[in-house]
Amino acid sequence: MHKQDFEPMAKRATLFLLIAWLPVTVSAQFADPGFEQGGMGWTMHCPELAWLSTSTAPHGGSLAMAVQASSADFPLCPSEDPEGGWIPSPRFYQTLPGVISGDVVRFKFLARLEVGSPLPSGAIITPYAVTLDGDGNMYFPTTDISLGGGNPIASWEQFPGSVTVPVLPAGHVFALGFGAHIFGGGNGVVHFDNMAALVEGSGARLNAQAWLDGAFVPSDNLMRDDLRVAGLIPAAQPTIPFGAATMPVGGETMAAGVLNITGANAIVDWITLELRFGKPDVTNTPGQGFQTHETFAVRNALIQRDGDIVDVDGTSPVLLPMKAGNCWVIIRHRNHLGVMSATPLALSATATVLDTRASGTVLFANGGAEAGPARKTAGTTRTLWAGNAWSSGDNWRDVQYTGNGNDRDKVLMDIGGTVPTNTVNGYYRSDVNMDGLVKYTGTNNDRDVILQTIGGTVPTTVRYEQVP
């Protein structure tokens, strides 16, 4: 741009708009940046040139943001005084509460160009770093970035990026805005969808709960802590791979004395939280799931007998390696099938609740051949499926009783592979009932847990983890 830093590029918004919008947005948690909620959180800077439209994006969602774009030199809304220059101002924007100078805001979205006539040669998709003063004037820092320049986008394409929050003048609020410009003398409509945004750093908290079915005792409404009592839980989280789709994790160390806690808050085992950034694929298109849906961070934590998932101090909500934003949260355990939140959770310093024990909590569900309930029904509560004894290959995200890579064989292998009545004590993934003893036959054996998880009657049934 040919302007001075923070020189106004848009005139004052109406007083009514400012009063109605600014106090609510600034004090709210980080809003869901997607458009599926009717554009909630986004402000139309140019209602003449931006509107909600039906989405055809391949990763789900019902609404998109549409922007009228042209190769003509109109940088501002038609209702505003012209300022010169070809770069368009944001047609819509959203404030990011709580960000400060130096914060890194990461974002990603899908976009496509609906061409008009004459046919344009391409479009430039422009995310903006925007600041707003107390009177609603819009300013652009020098950290504006452009994506997709000269690239025809007739089909949906992913546009990831990041921006460092500039020094904010007194009374200014930071926002992320989007605009578009057409090349080649044509015109068209650029559609934006499946937005995701987060602020890197640390400080967000998660208050999650789960039951591990292998250790759950319905009559007590608690889980057993046999591994703790036997002294088998390692003080440092061991590296536990969860397949090629996610990173191997490990290394967190619990605080001294945590394993001495007894009662409902006694530690049952380590557990893993995975944060995913972006929209998951819901079309069952092979290879599409992680194009916009990526693992942003992994954090290991502890799970108590009452189902609370706590930080390594044994008591606090889990501290996450991000400051704020919207992420899908996955809860994984080394021998249970993981679960994922049905929608991205708005994470911030105020601990966000995800109670997977509650029947009313909706979780993500796969479609097609891998469809199935994400959790086991245990009376009025819900538990994570037990029996995931493998940690490698394609078997880490399902439970099988027969066939190649079945979990029953892993139990047999760990007790020696030949004498089915053998047992072995220790911290084994094949100890799916979590009593500290790997057992293939007899009372409280682990093989029966696997059979119950797949349904108990048809041994060829496969129970799939409901995480894309």
Buried (B, 14 or more C-beta within 10 A) or exposed (E): BEBEEBEBBBBBBEEEEBEEBBEEBEEBBBBBBBBBBEBEBBBBBBEEBBBBBEBEBBBBBEBBBBBBBBBEEBBBBEEBEEBEBEBBBBBBBBBBBBBEEEBBBBBBBBBBBBBBEEEBBBBBBBBBBBBBBEEBBBBBBEEBEBBBEEBBBEEBBBBBBBBEBBEBEEEBBBBBBBBBBBBBEBBBBBBBBBBBBBBBBEBBBBBBBBBBBBBBEEEEBBBBBBBBBBEBBBEEBEEBBBBEBBEEBBEBEBEEEBBEBEEBBBBBBBBBBBBBBBBBBBEBEEEBBBBBBBBBBBBBBBBBBBBBBBBBEBBEBBBBBBBBBBBBBBBBBBBBBBBBBEBBBBBBEEBBEBBBBEEEBEBBBBEEEBEBEBBBEBEEBBBBBBBBBBBEEEBBBBBBBBEEBBBBBBBBBBBEEEEBEBBBEEBBBBBBBBBBBBBBBEEEBBBBBBBBBBEEEEBEBBBBBBBB
